[in-house]
């Protein structure tokens, strides 16, 4: 079962990534992660670790607090 928090994180990641017109693969490369890891986050299968959350925020060029706003 998908948790509400995982779903919110996944939806926010999709929104931010699409606003920047970045594919999952490009985001994964920028963050030094696997594309399937990004996909699993977006589908709310997993939550990112704190370390990977910061890598994703860095790759999106957004401060972590901005990612979490409005959630």
N, CA, C and O atoms as a Tripos MOL2 file, in Angstrom:
@<TRIPOS>MOLECULE
protein
  284   283    71     0     0
PROTEIN
NO_CHARGES

@<TRIPOS>ATOM
      1 N           0.8380   -1.1860    0.0000 N.3       1 UNK1
      2 CA          0.0000    0.0000    0.0000 C.3       1 UNK1
      3 C           0.8840    1.2520    0.0000 C.2       1 UNK1
      4 O           1.8860    1.3220    0.7120 O.2       1 UNK1
      5 N           0.5020    2.2060   -0.7900 N.am      2 UNK2
      6 CA          1.2620    3.4440   -0.8970 C.3       2 UNK2
      7 C           0.9190    4.3650    0.2670 C.2       2 UNK2
      8 O          -0.2510    4.6170    0.5520 O.2       2 UNK2
      9 N           1.9450    4.8560    0.9260 N.am      3 UNK3
     10 CA          1.6850    5.8090    1.9990 C.3       3 UNK3
     11 C           1.4090    7.1820    1.3970 C.2       3 UNK3
     12 O           1.8410    7.4960    0.2870 O.2       3 UNK3
     13 N           0.6840    7.9830    2.1530 N.am      4 UNK4
     14 CA          0.3460    9.3390    1.6980 C.3       4 UNK4
     15 C           1.6090   10.1720    1.4820 C.2       4 UNK4
     16 O           1.7050   10.9150    0.5050 O.2       4 UNK4
     17 N           2.5720   10.0500    2.3870 N.am      5 UNK5
     18 CA          3.8070   10.8190    2.2570 C.3       5 UNK5
     19 C           4.5930   10.4060    1.0170 C.2       5 UNK5
     20 O           5.0800   11.2610    0.2770 O.2       5 UNK5
     21 N           4.7170    9.1090    0.7890 N.am      6 UNK6
     22 CA          5.4330    8.6480   -0.4200 C.3       6 UNK6
     23 C           4.7330    9.1590   -1.6700 C.2       6 UNK6
     24 O           5.3890    9.5550   -2.6330 O.2       6 UNK6
     25 N           3.3970    9.1530   -1.6600 N.am      7 UNK7
     26 CA          2.6380    9.6350   -2.8180 C.3       7 UNK7
     27 C           2.8800   11.1320   -3.0360 C.2       7 UNK7
     28 O           3.0570   11.5700   -4.1720 O.2       7 UNK7
     29 N           2.8880   11.9100   -1.9630 N.am      8 UNK8
     30 CA          3.1330   13.3490   -2.0880 C.3       8 UNK8
     31 C           4.5360   13.6180   -2.6230 C.2       8 UNK8
     32 O           4.7130   14.4730   -3.4910 O.2       8 UNK8
     33 N           5.5260   12.9030   -2.1180 N.am      9 UNK9
     34 CA          6.9030   13.0860   -2.5900 C.3       9 UNK9
     35 C           6.9970   12.7250   -4.0720 C.2       9 UNK9
     36 O           7.5980   13.4560   -4.8590 O.2       9 UNK9
     37 N           6.4030   11.6050   -4.4410 N.am     10 UNK10
     38 CA          6.4320   11.1760   -5.8420 C.3      10 UNK10
     39 C           5.7650   12.1820   -6.7590 C.2      10 UNK10
     40 O           6.2980   12.5170   -7.8170 O.2      10 UNK10
     41 N           4.6050   12.6620   -6.3540 N.am     11 UNK11
     42 CA          3.8940   13.6480   -7.1790 C.3      11 UNK11
     43 C           4.6840   14.9450   -7.3060 C.2      11 UNK11
     44 O           4.7350   15.5420   -8.3820 O.2      11 UNK11
     45 N           5.2920   15.3770   -6.2220 N.am     12 UNK12
     46 CA          6.0830   16.6210   -6.2540 C.3      12 UNK12
     47 C           7.3000   16.4430   -7.1500 C.2      12 UNK12
     48 O           7.6590   17.3530   -7.8980 O.2      12 UNK12
     49 N           7.9350   15.2830   -7.0810 N.am     13 UNK13
     50 CA          9.0960   15.0350   -7.9360 C.3      13 UNK13
     51 C           8.6940   15.0620   -9.4070 C.2      13 UNK13
     52 O           9.3850   15.6610  -10.2310 O.2      13 UNK13
     53 N           7.6040   14.4280   -9.7290 N.am     14 UNK14
     54 CA          7.1180   14.4530  -11.1170 C.3      14 UNK14
     55 C           6.8770   15.8920  -11.5620 C.2      14 UNK14
     56 O           7.3120   16.2970  -12.6400 O.2      14 UNK14
     57 N           6.1800   16.6600  -10.7240 N.am     15 UNK15
     58 CA          5.8570   18.0510  -11.0610 C.3      15 UNK15
     59 C           7.1250   18.8700  -11.3060 C.2      15 UNK15
     60 O           7.2380   19.5530  -12.3230 O.2      15 UNK15
     61 N           8.0720   18.8020  -10.3760 N.am     16 UNK16
     62 CA          9.3030   19.5870  -10.5080 C.3      16 UNK16
     63 C          10.1220   19.1450  -11.7140 C.2      16 UNK16
     64 O          10.6800   19.9760  -12.4310 O.2      16 UNK16
     65 N          10.1900   17.8560  -11.9320 N.am     17 UNK17
     66 CA         10.9660   17.3320  -13.0580 C.3      17 UNK17
     67 C          10.3370   17.7600  -14.3820 C.2      17 UNK17
     68 O          11.0470   18.1660  -15.3020 O.2      17 UNK17
     69 N           9.0280   17.6740  -14.4830 N.am     18 UNK18
     70 CA          8.3510   18.0520  -15.7210 C.3      18 UNK18
     71 C           8.4060   19.5550  -15.9610 C.2      18 UNK18
     72 O           8.4970   19.9940  -17.1070 O.2      18 UNK18
     73 N           8.3500   20.3520  -14.8890 N.am     19 UNK19
     74 CA          8.4720   21.8080  -15.0420 C.3      19 UNK19
     75 C           9.8200   22.1850  -15.6610 C.2      19 UNK19
     76 O           9.9270   23.1750  -16.3850 O.2      19 UNK19
     77 N          10.8350   21.3890  -15.3670 N.am     20 UNK20
     78 CA         12.1740   21.6570  -15.9110 C.3      20 UNK20
     79 C          12.4350   20.8750  -17.1980 C.2      20 UNK20
     80 O          13.5300   20.9240  -17.7580 O.2      20 UNK20
     81 N          11.4050   20.1480  -17.6580 N.am     21 UNK21
     82 CA         11.5220   19.3650  -18.8860 C.3      21 UNK21
     83 C          12.7180   18.4060  -18.8320 C.2      21 UNK21
     84 O          13.5070   18.3220  -19.7740 O.2      21 UNK21
     85 N          12.8340   17.6900  -17.7140 N.am     22 UNK22
     86 CA         13.9210   16.7500  -17.5040 C.3      22 UNK22
     87 C          13.3360   15.3390  -17.4670 C.2      22 UNK22
     88 O          12.3560   15.0920  -16.7650 O.2      22 UNK22
     89 N          13.9230   14.4280  -18.2080 N.am     23 UNK23
     90 CA         13.4770   13.0380  -18.1740 C.3      23 UNK23
     91 C          13.9570   12.3750  -16.8880 C.2      23 UNK23
     92 O          14.8460   12.8830  -16.2050 O.2      23 UNK23
     93 N          13.3610   11.2490  -16.5750 N.am     24 UNK24
     94 CA         13.8220   10.4850  -15.4140 C.3      24 UNK24
     95 C          15.2910   10.1130  -15.5770 C.2      24 UNK24
     96 O          16.0690   10.1910  -14.6270 O.2      24 UNK24
     97 N          15.6560    9.7170  -16.7660 N.am     25 UNK25
     98 CA         17.0380    9.3020  -17.0110 C.3      25 UNK25
     99 C          18.0150   10.4640  -16.8180 C.2      25 UNK25
    100 O          19.0680   10.2970  -16.2040 O.2      25 UNK25
    101 N          17.6640   11.6380  -17.3410 N.am     26 UNK26
    102 CA         18.5490   12.7910  -17.1770 C.3      26 UNK26
    103 C          18.6670   13.1780  -15.7010 C.2      26 UNK26
    104 O          19.7620   13.4690  -15.2210 O.2      26 UNK26
    105 N          17.5380   13.1830  -14.9820 N.am     27 UNK27
    106 CA         17.5780   13.5050  -13.5600 C.3      27 UNK27
    107 C          18.4520   12.4990  -12.8110 C.2      27 UNK27
    108 O          19.2690   12.8750  -11.9700 O.2      27 UNK27
    109 N          18.2720   11.2400  -13.1240 N.am     28 UNK28
    110 CA         19.0710   10.1970  -12.4730 C.3      28 UNK28
    111 C          20.5650   10.4130  -12.7350 C.2      28 UNK28
    112 O          21.3820   10.2980  -11.8220 O.2      28 UNK28
    113 N          20.9070   10.7210  -13.9620 N.am     29 UNK29
    114 CA         22.3180   10.9750  -14.2930 C.3      29 UNK29
    115 C          22.8550   12.1920  -13.5430 C.2      29 UNK29
    116 O          23.9710   12.1570  -13.0250 O.2      29 UNK29
    117 N          22.0790   13.2530  -13.4830 N.am     30 UNK30
    118 CA         22.5120   14.4600  -12.7770 C.3      30 UNK30
    119 C          22.6980   14.2050  -11.2810 C.2      30 UNK30
    120 O          23.5790   14.7850  -10.6460 O.2      30 UNK30
    121 N          21.8560   13.3290  -10.7280 N.am     31 UNK31
    122 CA         21.9080   13.0420   -9.3000 C.3      31 UNK31
    123 C          22.8470   11.8840   -8.9600 C.2      31 UNK31
    124 O          23.1030   11.6200   -7.7850 O.2      31 UNK31
    125 N          23.3590   11.1980   -9.9730 N.am     32 UNK32
    126 CA         24.2220   10.0520   -9.7250 C.3      32 UNK32
    127 C          23.4500    8.8430   -9.2130 C.2      32 UNK32
    128 O          23.9610    8.0540   -8.4190 O.2      32 UNK32
    129 N          22.2090    8.7120   -9.6820 N.am     33 UNK33
    130 CA         21.3390    7.6230   -9.2430 C.3      33 UNK33
    131 C          20.8720    6.8210  -10.4540 C.2      33 UNK33
    132 O          21.1130    7.2090  -11.5980 O.2      33 UNK33
    133 N          20.2140    5.7190  -10.1960 N.am     34 UNK34
    134 CA         19.6760    4.8820  -11.2640 C.3      34 UNK34
    135 C          18.2980    5.3970  -11.6740 C.2      34 UNK34
    136 O          17.5330    5.8630  -10.8310 O.2      34 UNK34
    137 N          17.9830    5.3140  -12.9590 N.am     35 UNK35
    138 CA         16.6870    5.7750  -13.4460 C.3      35 UNK35
    139 C          15.5410    5.0270  -12.7780 C.2      35 UNK35
    140 O          14.5030    5.6170  -12.4790 O.2      35 UNK35
    141 N          15.7250    3.7380  -12.5450 N.am     36 UNK36
    142 CA         14.6460    2.9640  -11.9200 C.3      36 UNK36
    143 C          14.3860    3.4260  -10.4890 C.2      36 UNK36
    144 O          13.2670    3.2940   -9.9930 O.2      36 UNK36
    145 N          15.4000    3.9640   -9.8210 N.am     37 UNK37
    146 CA         15.2310    4.5030   -8.4690 C.3      37 UNK37
    147 C          14.3090    5.7280   -8.5150 C.2      37 UNK37
    148 O          13.4120    5.8680   -7.6830 O.2      37 UNK37
    149 N          14.5360    6.6030   -9.4840 N.am     38 UNK38
    150 CA         13.6810    7.7850   -9.6630 C.3      38 UNK38
    151 C          12.2580    7.3350   -9.9660 C.2      38 UNK38
    152 O          11.3060    7.8890   -9.4170 O.2      38 UNK38
    153 N          12.1040    6.3490  -10.8220 N.am     39 UNK39
    154 CA         10.7920    5.8320  -11.1790 C.3      39 UNK39
    155 C          10.0700    5.2740   -9.9620 C.2      39 UNK39
    156 O           8.8760    5.5190   -9.7890 O.2      39 UNK39
    157 N          10.7680    4.5340   -9.1250 N.am     40 UNK40
    158 CA         10.1320    3.9520   -7.9340 C.3      40 UNK40
    159 C           9.6980    5.0320   -6.9510 C.2      40 UNK40
    160 O           8.6790    4.8840   -6.2770 O.2      40 UNK40
    161 N          10.4640    6.1150   -6.8660 N.am     41 UNK41
    162 CA         10.0520    7.2410   -6.0040 C.3      41 UNK41
    163 C           8.7850    7.8740   -6.5680 C.2      41 UNK41
    164 O           7.8260    8.1160   -5.8350 O.2      41 UNK41
    165 N           8.7840    8.1410   -7.8680 N.am     42 UNK42
    166 CA          7.6420    8.7930   -8.4960 C.3      42 UNK42
    167 C           6.3790    7.9480   -8.4120 C.2      42 UNK42
    168 O           5.2790    8.4940   -8.3350 O.2      42 UNK42
    169 N           6.5160    6.6340   -8.4250 N.am     43 UNK43
    170 CA          5.3600    5.7410   -8.3290 C.3      43 UNK43
    171 C           5.0010    5.4200   -6.8800 C.2      43 UNK43
    172 O           4.1200    4.6000   -6.6200 O.2      43 UNK43
    173 N           5.6840    6.0680   -5.9420 N.am     44 UNK44
    174 CA          5.4240    5.9230   -4.5040 C.3      44 UNK44
    175 C           5.6510    4.5020   -4.0060 C.2      44 UNK44
    176 O           5.0050    4.0570   -3.0570 O.2      44 UNK44
    177 N           6.5580    3.8050   -4.6440 N.am     45 UNK45
    178 CA          6.9150    2.4640   -4.1920 C.3      45 UNK45
    179 C           7.9190    2.5590   -3.0450 C.2      45 UNK45
    180 O           7.8860    1.7680   -2.1020 O.2      45 UNK45
    181 N           8.8050    3.5390   -3.1490 N.am     46 UNK46
    182 CA          9.8170    3.7570   -2.1100 C.3      46 UNK46
    183 C           9.9000    5.2380   -1.7750 C.2      46 UNK46
    184 O           9.4310    6.0920   -2.5270 O.2      46 UNK46
    185 N          10.5060    5.5190   -0.6350 N.am     47 UNK47
    186 CA         10.8650    6.8850   -0.2600 C.3      47 UNK47
    187 C          12.3640    7.0340   -0.4620 C.2      47 UNK47
    188 O          13.1120    6.0860   -0.2220 O.2      47 UNK47
    189 N          12.8180    8.2040   -0.8970 N.am     48 UNK48
    190 CA         14.2600    8.3800   -1.0520 C.3      48 UNK48
    191 C          14.9430    8.4490    0.3150 C.2      48 UNK48
    192 O          14.3550    8.9180    1.2900 O.2      48 UNK48
    193 N          16.1690    7.9860    0.3740 N.am     49 UNK49
    194 CA         16.9550    8.1970    1.5820 C.3      49 UNK49
    195 C          17.2440    9.6820    1.6840 C.2      49 UNK49
    196 O          17.1120   10.4100    0.7010 O.2      49 UNK49
    197 N          17.6320   10.1340    2.8530 N.am     50 UNK50
    198 CA         17.9550   11.5630    3.0160 C.3      50 UNK50
    199 C          19.0950   11.9600    2.0800 C.2      50 UNK50
    200 O          19.0440   13.0160    1.4480 O.2      50 UNK50
    201 N          20.1080   11.1260    1.9950 N.am     51 UNK51
    202 CA         21.2430   11.4310    1.1160 C.3      51 UNK51
    203 C          20.7860   11.5690   -0.3300 C.2      51 UNK51
    204 O          21.1870   12.5060   -1.0200 O.2      51 UNK51
    205 N          19.9560   10.6510   -0.7900 N.am     52 UNK52
    206 CA         19.4900   10.7170   -2.1700 C.3      52 UNK52
    207 C          18.4820   11.8440   -2.3850 C.2      52 UNK52
    208 O          18.4180   12.4120   -3.4750 O.2      52 UNK52
    209 N          17.6990   12.1720   -1.3640 N.am     53 UNK53
    210 CA         16.8010   13.3170   -1.4500 C.3      53 UNK53
    211 C          17.6030   14.5920   -1.7300 C.2      53 UNK53
    212 O          17.2170   15.4020   -2.5720 O.2      53 UNK53
    213 N          18.7130   14.7610   -1.0210 N.am     54 UNK54
    214 CA         19.5560   15.9410   -1.2330 C.3      54 UNK54
    215 C          20.2090   15.9070   -2.6150 C.2      54 UNK54
    216 O          20.3720   16.9540   -3.2410 O.2      54 UNK54
    217 N          20.5800   14.7370   -3.0930 N.am     55 UNK55
    218 CA         21.1530   14.6170   -4.4400 C.3      55 UNK55
    219 C          20.1210   15.0200   -5.4920 C.2      55 UNK55
    220 O          20.4430   15.7190   -6.4530 O.2      55 UNK55
    221 N          18.8890   14.5760   -5.3050 N.am     56 UNK56
    222 CA         17.8200   14.9060   -6.2480 C.3      56 UNK56
    223 C          17.5390   16.4080   -6.2350 C.2      56 UNK56
    224 O          17.3880   17.0260   -7.2890 O.2      56 UNK56
    225 N          17.4690   16.9870   -5.0460 N.am     57 UNK57
    226 CA         17.2510   18.4390   -4.9470 C.3      57 UNK57
    227 C          18.3810   19.2030   -5.6230 C.2      57 UNK57
    228 O          18.1400   20.1850   -6.3260 O.2      57 UNK57
    229 N          19.6030   18.7550   -5.4130 N.am     58 UNK58
    230 CA         20.7600   19.3980   -6.0460 C.3      58 UNK58
    231 C          20.6600   19.2900   -7.5720 C.2      58 UNK58
    232 O          20.9200   20.2570   -8.2880 O.2      58 UNK58
    233 N          20.2820   18.1100   -8.0580 N.am     59 UNK59
    234 CA         20.1570   17.9140   -9.5080 C.3      59 UNK59
    235 C          19.0520   18.7910  -10.0910 C.2      59 UNK59
    236 O          19.1560   19.2460  -11.2300 O.2      59 UNK59
    237 N          17.9940   19.0280   -9.3140 N.am     60 UNK60
    238 CA         16.9040   19.8970   -9.7610 C.3      60 UNK60
    239 C          17.2040   21.3690   -9.5020 C.2      60 UNK60
    240 O          16.4310   22.2440   -9.8900 O.2      60 UNK60
    241 N          18.3270   21.6350   -8.8470 N.am     61 UNK61
    242 CA         18.7390   22.9910   -8.4870 C.3      61 UNK61
    243 C          17.6650   23.6850   -7.6490 C.2      61 UNK61
    244 O          17.2860   24.8280   -7.9040 O.2      61 UNK61
    245 N          17.1880   22.9500   -6.6380 N.am     62 UNK62
    246 CA         16.1620   23.4780   -5.7460 C.3      62 UNK62
    247 C          16.5600   23.1450   -4.3040 C.2      62 UNK62
    248 O          16.9720   22.0190   -4.0240 O.2      62 UNK62
    249 N          16.4430   24.1080   -3.3930 N.am     63 UNK63
    250 CA         16.7520   23.8060   -1.9910 C.3      63 UNK63
    251 C          15.7570   22.7800   -1.4460 C.2      63 UNK63
    252 O          14.5790   22.8170   -1.8020 O.2      63 UNK63
    253 N          16.2090   21.8760   -0.5990 N.am     64 UNK64
    254 CA         15.3100   20.8550   -0.0540 C.3      64 UNK64
    255 C          14.0490   21.4230    0.5860 C.2      64 UNK64
    256 O          12.9750   20.8340    0.4580 O.2      64 UNK64
    257 N          14.1620   22.5550    1.2710 N.am     65 UNK65
    258 CA         12.9660   23.1210    1.9120 C.3      65 UNK65
    259 C          11.9340   23.5430    0.8630 C.2      65 UNK65
    260 O          10.7320   23.4800    1.1210 O.2      65 UNK65
    261 N          12.3890   23.9690   -0.3080 N.am     66 UNK66
    262 CA         11.4690   24.3580   -1.3750 C.3      66 UNK66
    263 C          10.7370   23.1220   -1.9320 C.2      66 UNK66
    264 O           9.5580   23.1840   -2.2800 O.2      66 UNK66
    265 N          11.4730   21.9940   -2.0060 N.am     67 UNK67
    266 CA         10.8480   20.7510   -2.4630 C.3      67 UNK67
    267 C           9.6890   20.3830   -1.5440 C.2      67 UNK67
    268 O           8.6390   19.9380   -2.0060 O.2      67 UNK67
    269 N           9.8830   20.5710   -0.2450 N.am     68 UNK68
    270 CA          8.8960   20.1530    0.7420 C.3      68 UNK68
    271 C           7.7650   21.1540    0.9530 C.2      68 UNK68
    272 O           6.7680   20.8260    1.5980 O.2      68 UNK68
    273 N           7.9000   22.3640    0.4240 N.am     69 UNK69
    274 CA          6.8400   23.3590    0.5690 C.3      69 UNK69
    275 C           5.5420   22.8510   -0.0620 C.2      69 UNK69
    276 O           5.5580   22.1490   -1.0730 O.2      69 UNK69
    277 N           4.4390   23.2160    0.5470 N.am     70 UNK70
    278 CA          3.1080   22.8880    0.0350 C.3      70 UNK70
    279 C           2.7920   21.3980    0.0470 C.2      70 UNK70
    280 O           1.9100   20.9420   -0.6800 O.2      70 UNK70
    281 N           3.4990   20.6510    0.8590 N.am     71 UNK71
    282 CA          3.1860   19.2160    0.9450 C.3      71 UNK71
    283 C           2.3680   18.9490    2.1750 C.2      71 UNK71
    284 O           1.9990   17.8040    2.4340 O.2      71 UNK71
@<TRIPOS>BOND
     1     1     2 1
     2     2     3 1
     3     3     4 2
     4     3     5 am
     5     5     6 1
     6     6     7 1
     7     7     8 2
     8     7     9 am
     9     9    10 1
    10    10    11 1
    11    11    12 2
    12    11    13 am
    13    13    14 1
    14    14    15 1
    15    15    16 2
    16    15    17 am
    17    17    18 1
    18    18    19 1
    19    19    20 2
    20    19    21 am
    21    21    22 1
    22    22    23 1
    23    23    24 2
    24    23    25 am
    25    25    26 1
    26    26    27 1
    27    27    28 2
    28    27    29 am
    29    29    30 1
    30    30    31 1
    31    31    32 2
    32    31    33 am
    33    33    34 1
    34    34    35 1
    35    35    36 2
    36    35    37 am
    37    37    38 1
    38    38    39 1
    39    39    40 2
    40    39    41 am
    41    41    42 1
    42    42    43 1
    43    43    44 2
    44    43    45 am
    45    45    46 1
    46    46    47 1
    47    47    48 2
    48    47    49 am
    49    49    50 1
    50    50    51 1
    51    51    52 2
    52    51    53 am
    53    53    54 1
    54    54    55 1
    55    55    56 2
    56    55    57 am
    57    57    58 1
    58    58    59 1
    59    59    60 2
    60    59    61 am
    61    61    62 1
    62    62    63 1
    63    63    64 2
    64    63    65 am
    65    65    66 1
    66    66    67 1
    67    67    68 2
    68    67    69 am
    69    69    70 1
    70    70    71 1
    71    71    72 2
    72    71    73 am
    73    73    74 1
    74    74    75 1
    75    75    76 2
    76    75    77 am
    77    77    78 1
    78    78    79 1
    79    79    80 2
    80    79    81 am
    81    81    82 1
    82    82    83 1
    83    83    84 2
    84    83    85 am
    85    85    86 1
    86    86    87 1
    87    87    88 2
    88    87    89 am
    89    89    90 1
    90    90    91 1
    91    91    92 2
    92    91    93 am
    93    93    94 1
    94    94    95 1
    95    95    96 2
    96    95    97 am
    97    97    98 1
    98    98    99 1
    99    99   100 2
   100    99   101 am
   101   101   102 1
   102   102   103 1
   103   103   104 2
   104   103   105 am
   105   105   106 1
   106   106   107 1
   107   107   108 2
   108   107   109 am
   109   109   110 1
   110   110   111 1
   111   111   112 2
   112   111   113 am
   113   113   114 1
   114   114   115 1
   115   115   116 2
   116   115   117 am
   117   117   118 1
   118   118   119 1
   119   119   120 2
   120   119   121 am
   121   121   122 1
   122   122   123 1
   123   123   124 2
   124   123   125 am
   125   125   126 1
   126   126   127 1
   127   127   128 2
   128   127   129 am
   129   129   130 1
   130   130   131 1
   131   131   132 2
   132   131   133 am
   133   133   134 1
   134   134   135 1
   135   135   136 2
   136   135   137 am
   137   137   138 1
   138   138   139 1
   139   139   140 2
   140   139   141 am
   141   141   142 1
   142   142   143 1
   143   143   144 2
   144   143   145 am
   145   145   146 1
   146   146   147 1
   147   147   148 2
   148   147   149 am
   149   149   150 1
   150   150   151 1
   151   151   152 2
   152   151   153 am
   153   153   154 1
   154   154   155 1
   155   155   156 2
   156   155   157 am
   157   157   158 1
   158   158   159 1
   159   159   160 2
   160   159   161 am
   161   161   162 1
   162   162   163 1
   163   163   164 2
   164   163   165 am
   165   165   166 1
   166   166   167 1
   167   167   168 2
   168   167   169 am
   169   169   170 1
   170   170   171 1
   171   171   172 2
   172   171   173 am
   173   173   174 1
   174   174   175 1
   175   175   176 2
   176   175   177 am
   177   177   178 1
   178   178   179 1
   179   179   180 2
   180   179   181 am
   181   181   182 1
   182   182   183 1
   183   183   184 2
   184   183   185 am
   185   185   186 1
   186   186   187 1
   187   187   188 2
   188   187   189 am
   189   189   190 1
   190   190   191 1
   191   191   192 2
   192   191   193 am
   193   193   194 1
   194   194   195 1
   195   195   196 2
   196   195   197 am
   197   197   198 1
   198   198   199 1
   199   199   200 2
   200   199   201 am
   201   201   202 1
   202   202   203 1
   203   203   204 2
   204   203   205 am
   205   205   206 1
   206   206   207 1
   207   207   208 2
   208   207   209 am
   209   209   210 1
   210   210   211 1
   211   211   212 2
   212   211   213 am
   213   213   214 1
   214   214   215 1
   215   215   216 2
   216   215   217 am
   217   217   218 1
   218   218   219 1
   219   219   220 2
   220   219   221 am
   221   221   222 1
   222   222   223 1
   223   223   224 2
   224   223   225 am
   225   225   226 1
   226   226   227 1
   227   227   228 2
   228   227   229 am
   229   229   230 1
   230   230   231 1
   231   231   232 2
   232   231   233 am
   233   233   234 1
   234   234   235 1
   235   235   236 2
   236   235   237 am
   237   237   238 1
   238   238   239 1
   239   239   240 2
   240   239   241 am
   241   241   242 1
   242   242   243 1
   243   243   244 2
   244   243   245 am
   245   245   246 1
   246   246   247 1
   247   247   248 2
   248   247   249 am
   249   249   250 1
   250   250   251 1
   251   251   252 2
   252   251   253 am
   253   253   254 1
   254   254   255 1
   255   255   256 2
   256   255   257 am
   257   257   258 1
   258   258   259 1
   259   259   260 2
   260   259   261 am
   261   261   262 1
   262   262   263 1
   263   263   264 2
   264   263   265 am
   265   265   266 1
   266   266   267 1
   267   267   268 2
   268   267   269 am
   269   269   270 1
   270   270   271 1
   271   271   272 2
   272   271   273 am
   273   273   274 1
   274   274   275 1
   275   275   276 2
   276   275   277 am
   277   277   278 1
   278   278   279 1
   279   279   280 2
   280   279   281 am
   281   281   282 1
   282   282   283 1
   283   283   284 2
@<TRIPOS>SUBSTRUCTURE
     1 UNK1         2 RESIDUE 1 A UNK
     2 UNK2         6 RESIDUE 1 A UNK
     3 UNK3        10 RESIDUE 1 A UNK
     4 UNK4        14 RESIDUE 1 A UNK
     5 UNK5        18 RESIDUE 1 A UNK
     6 UNK6        22 RESIDUE 1 A UNK
     7 UNK7        26 RESIDUE 1 A UNK
     8 UNK8        30 RESIDUE 1 A UNK
     9 UNK9        34 RESIDUE 1 A UNK
    10 UNK10       38 RESIDUE 1 A UNK
    11 UNK11       42 RESIDUE 1 A UNK
    12 UNK12       46 RESIDUE 1 A UNK
    13 UNK13       50 RESIDUE 1 A UNK
    14 UNK14       54 RESIDUE 1 A UNK
    15 UNK15       58 RESIDUE 1 A UNK
    16 UNK16       62 RESIDUE 1 A UNK
    17 UNK17       66 RESIDUE 1 A UNK
    18 UNK18       70 RESIDUE 1 A UNK
    19 UNK19       74 RESIDUE 1 A UNK
    20 UNK20       78 RESIDUE 1 A UNK
    21 UNK21       82 RESIDUE 1 A UNK
    22 UNK22       86 RESIDUE 1 A UNK
    23 UNK23       90 RESIDUE 1 A UNK
    24 UNK24       94 RESIDUE 1 A UNK
    25 UNK25       98 RESIDUE 1 A UNK
    26 UNK26      102 RESIDUE 1 A UNK
    27 UNK27      106 RESIDUE 1 A UNK
    28 UNK28      110 RESIDUE 1 A UNK
    29 UNK29      114 RESIDUE 1 A UNK
    30 UNK30      118 RESIDUE 1 A UNK
    31 UNK31      122 RESIDUE 1 A UNK
    32 UNK32      126 RESIDUE 1 A UNK
    33 UNK33      130 RESIDUE 1 A UNK
    34 UNK34      134 RESIDUE 1 A UNK
    35 UNK35      138 RESIDUE 1 A UNK
    36 UNK36      142 RESIDUE 1 A UNK
    37 UNK37      146 RESIDUE 1 A UNK
    38 UNK38      150 RESIDUE 1 A UNK
    39 UNK39      154 RESIDUE 1 A UNK
    40 UNK40      158 RESIDUE 1 A UNK
    41 UNK41      162 RESIDUE 1 A UNK
    42 UNK42      166 RESIDUE 1 A UNK
    43 UNK43      170 RESIDUE 1 A UNK
    44 UNK44      174 RESIDUE 1 A UNK
    45 UNK45      178 RESIDUE 1 A UNK
    46 UNK46      182 RESIDUE 1 A UNK
    47 UNK47      186 RESIDUE 1 A UNK
    48 UNK48      190 RESIDUE 1 A UNK
    49 UNK49      194 RESIDUE 1 A UNK
    50 UNK50      198 RESIDUE 1 A UNK
    51 UNK51      202 RESIDUE 1 A UNK
    52 UNK52      206 RESIDUE 1 A UNK
    53 UNK53      210 RESIDUE 1 A UNK
    54 UNK54      214 RESIDUE 1 A UNK
    55 UNK55      218 RESIDUE 1 A UNK
    56 UNK56      222 RESIDUE 1 A UNK
    57 UNK57      226 RESIDUE 1 A UNK
    58 UNK58      230 RESIDUE 1 A UNK
    59 UNK59      234 RESIDUE 1 A UNK
    60 UNK60      238 RESIDUE 1 A UNK
    61 UNK61      242 RESIDUE 1 A UNK
    62 UNK62      246 RESIDUE 1 A UNK
    63 UNK63      250 RESIDUE 1 A UNK
    64 UNK64      254 RESIDUE 1 A UNK
    65 UNK65      258 RESIDUE 1 A UNK
    66 UNK66      262 RESIDUE 1 A UNK
    67 UNK67      266 RESIDUE 1 A UNK
    68 UNK68      270 RESIDUE 1 A UNK
    69 UNK69      274 RESIDUE 1 A UNK
    70 UNK70      278 RESIDUE 1 A UNK
    71 UNK71      282 RESIDUE 1 A UNK
